Amino acid sequence: MSEDREQETRPEEEKKDSSRPVTAAARRERRASARPERTRPGKKAGEAETKGTKGRATPARRTKERKGNPIKRLGRFFREVFSELRKVIWPTRKQLVTYTAVVLVFVTFMVALVTGLDLAFVQGVTWLFDNK
């Protein structure tokens, strides 16, 4: 952030030092190249990772999960539901009326659109396949 301010306040210095990165991406790249390469714990710096070989077998997995008492699980479920409902920001009465009106107008429009398209297709199919 301070580098951005320095560039804005001192453009003449930027012209002098052409090796200084101008863009944020160039600065990030320069910082990353200056950092030592991260290594995983337990690996030596020069040791290459071998692919396709496993060090050891994976432990056996349980085939059946432990469920516990169903009454306790149901109680926990309802406690979690109520705690989530407490976090909800409920709409005011004005917002509720506005949202309800918007939904009703939209649904009415869509019903009218589908009805109109249905009648148009019925007329088209009747005209196309009429035997007269």
N, C-alpha and C positions, 0 to 999 in steps of 0.2 A: 504494500500500500504506500509506504514511504517512497518507494522507487517511482511510483506513478506521479507523486507530487514533485519529486525532484525533476522528472522529465518535463513537467508542465512549467516549473518555475525557472529552469536553467536549460533552455534549448541550445545555447551557445556551447555548453560543455558537452552536449550530446554530439555535436558536430566534431569536436576535438577527439573524443573517444569513440571511434567507429566500431570497436570490438564489443561495446556494451549492447546487450540485446534491447530491441525497441519494443517488441510485442510481449504480451503476457506469456504466450506460449513459448517464446524463445527464452524468457527468463526462467520458466519452469523447467525447460529442458536443460538449461545451463546449471540450475541448482541440482537437478537429478544426476547429472553427470559428475558433479563435484562430490556427491555423497558416496560413501563406500557401499558396495553392493551388499545387500542383505543376504544372509545365509540362514538356512534352517538349522535349528539346534541339533547337535549330534552329527552333523556333516562337516567334513573338512572343506576348506575353501576351494582346493583344486580337485576335489573328488567329484566325478560326474555321476549323475543319478542314472541308475540302470532302469530301463523300461521293460515291462513284461515279466519281471520276476517278483515274486512275493517273498517277503522276509519270513513270514510265519502264517499259519493258517488262521482264518477268522474264527472267532468264538461262535459256538452254537447259539442260534437265536431261539427265543421262545416261540412256540407255535401258537400258544393260547395266552392272551393277555389276562391279567388278573383284573376281575371286574369289581369285586368288593360288594358291600351290602347295597342292594338296589334302592332301598328306602333312603339311605344316606346320599346315594348318587342323585336321586330325585330332589332331595332337599337342597343339595349343593347346586343343582341346575337352576332351581327357582331362585335361590339367593343370588346367583350370578346374573340371572335375567333381571331381577329387581335392581341390582347394582348398576347394570347397563342402562336401564330405563331412567335411573336418577341422573345419569350423565347427559341425557338427551335435552337439547334446548327446544322446548315446546313453543309452538307459534302462538302469537297473541290472537285475540278474537278477530281483529281486523285482518290479519294475515290469513287466518283460517277461512274467513268469508271470501277473501280475494282468491285464494288458491282453489276453493271449492267452485267459485264462479268460472274460473279459467278452465277447470277440468270439465265442468258441465257444458260449456260452450264448445270446447274441443271435441268432446264425445258426440254432441249433437251434430257438429259439422261432419265428423267422420261417418256417422250413421247416414246422414243425407248423401254424402259422397258415394258410399257403398250401395245405397238404394238406387241412386241415379245410374251408377255403372251397371248394376244388375238389370234394371229396366232397359238400358241401352243394349246390353248383350242379348236379352230376351228378344227384343225387337229385331236385332241383327240376325240371330239364329232363325227366328220365325221367317224372316224375309228370305234367308238363304235356302232353307230347306222346305219352303212352302211348295206344295204340289200343284197349285192352281195355275 
